[in-house]
Amino acid sequence: MKKAKDTLIRPVGYPQSLSTPIVTPLSTAVAFASNTPDELDAQYEGREQGFTYAREGHPNASVLAQRIDALEGVSGGIVTSSGMSAVFAALAALLDAGGHVIGGDQLYGRSLRLMKEDLPRLGIETSLADPTDARAFAKAIQPNTKAVLVEVVSNPTLRVADMEGIAALCAEKGILLMVDNTFTTPRAYRPFDHGADVVIHSVTKLLAGHSDVTLGYVAAKDAALQKKLYDFAVTTGLTASPFDCWLAERGLATFDLRFERAQSNAVALADHLAGLPGVKRVLYPMRRDHPDHARANALLGGRGCNMVSFEVEGGRAAANALARAAEGIAFAPTLGDVGTTLSHAASSSHRALTPSAREALGMSEGFFRVSVGLEDSAALNSVFTNAVQAAAKA
Ligand SMILES: *Cc1c(COP(=O)(O)O)cnc(C)c1O
């Protein structure tokens, strides 16, 4: 006869081992069993460490969050299901109805939408201002202004925000400074060292780095704000998948190497593009002709990051020809991948604007953004030579 314990669905625990795995195990468990109610109390009251229910935290999210915490110089950050859920958590957890937030006017597209559509619907007032000029932010301040949200380098024109001016303004007025550090990454800029209260990442991009996970990260310097972020994320279910966290942790292991290679390729590509006939302009913060060159040098320690934008002559036909001729370069609306990707503002991030509104922002049909990857630099440059030639012939 079978013993009762052999008929149980979950009779055996995880195999015990005196030695430990050298790679973080993937833990897909939704629930964690405790021995007694006393032990559960101890965990909930913080006297003992441990997990209870995955939405409230799981090992793979904890390990990943701690890795990013270390890069950003903070503790207690949380990993969320996407970059956008991290942006939303920061704004919705730390602002109340009746409050006001000022955002950079060139924020990531969905962050702009959050500012324009969703937050006002929830009773949070919003304004947009030019982050390259702290005076524009000063003008936008209202008596109920509680927070500012900026990206250090804007998309896709790669303008560099006046971080020192904005941080000084926030400190003077007692306003929370929230920084989306996705483009710059802690390798080029550590917002907490420069007065930020909250740091946000789309981990999807350079930190995970392989275009195979969607994840976000948000951390506050202040423990009470951190607790609010955590509770908001748990209550609204912004939990990240363990597998995504596991992949991102693996990606992070090579983040430093990937960043340095991608950015040195970007320097070379920006200079290469600038020398090609048919290229009207190149935007790269480390080039002398960039409007924020001096600020980029001061803020980013000479690191221009891996994004390069450029413009070629011609309309849609030239843009089509360029994308088609860019062999081995994915024409795709993302960034931070190991491989170089190419995106086109007029047909993706800025498609909702009228052509004349796009022209005003400098984003004609011939305007492209490159997220530079880890390819051989000379080979990459020659692909762009061919692509730009194809555009000129179209
Ligand atoms: C991609 C991106 C986001 C959104 O991240 P997801 O992971 O796609 O949700 C937010 N901010 C910036 C700057 C981004 O590039």
The ligand as a Gaussian input file, in Angstrom:
#p B3LYP/6-31G(d) Opt

LIG

0 1
 C       11.766000      52.322000     -23.283000
 C       11.735000      53.436000     -22.328000
 C       10.758000      53.499000     -21.326000
 C        9.675000      52.446000     -21.197000
 O       10.225000      51.199000     -20.904000
 P        9.486000      49.805000     -21.221000
 O       10.369000      48.806000     -20.597000
 O        9.373000      49.698000     -22.715000
 O        8.131000      49.892000     -20.594000
 C       10.784000      54.564000     -20.453000
 N       11.717000      55.530000     -20.559000
 C       12.669000      55.510000     -21.513000
 C       13.677000      56.604000     -21.567000
 C       12.718000      54.460000     -22.423000
 O       13.658000      54.441000     -23.378000

